[in-house]
Amino acid sequence: MYTIPEEVVEWDIKNWSSAIRFWEKDMPENLEGKKVLDIGGRNGGLSLFWALKGADVVCSDISSDGYKRAKKLHKKYGVSEKISYEIINVLEMSYQEEFDIVTFKSVLGGGVGSKGHNDRQKLMIENIYNALKPEGTLYFAENLIASSFHQWARKKFTKWGDSWRYISIGEAKKLTGNFASFSYWCGGVFGCFGRNKALALFFGNIDCIFDRFFRPETKYIISGICKKR
């Protein structure tokens, strides 16, 4: 099995890589000719993942601030010709049946759902549904509300802990209710507590061993695969 580049997930490599491995069980190895939209592409990690699989990717974000880093990353891996860049506000996106795949990571809770805006989260998923071709697929990885300890730690130790609107598994199911099918994986308990990359890797390795002993509701990552009708 090939190694997913660290730049794809950037942080808590073990757990977020597992989230992406879950997607791979659903897709062919080669995606040549498939058109992918990466929502909230920022530093270009997810766009890199899809381009390495042969897809033609639109790396998008609400501003162009991260594109300099993204373009440098894509050039490093030799996939620049597979990727284009667009400024897209997903809440105003008007694409209709344009993409085979839409993907995002850690977008629902922060920039979209911040300050309790579950209405924006719903609108985002609706716009993604419209942007997908018939039988297209949404692949996403998002932060869950997780355990009461996770909730306390976020408010205590992160500057965005009070503003993010973390979703539950039940909300993920409800948000994707228009899709024909929704399958998901949940993982990660300790990895998010690493205050630097070394600690995140240490805790991520612990998760790899003990993850199966924890209920899905106590984990902090959900990885989803949604099939359009």
PyMOL commands that set and color helices and strands:
alter all, ss='L'
color gray80, all
select helices_A, chain A and resi 6-9+13-24+45-52+67-76+80-82+90-92+108-112+114-116+118-131+148-157+169-175+191-193+197-213+216-218
alter helices_A, ss='H'
color red, helices_A
select strands_A, chain A and resi 35-39+56-61+83-87+99-105+132-143+181-187+221-227
alter strands_A, ss='S'
color yellow, strands_A
deselect
rebuild
show_as cartoon
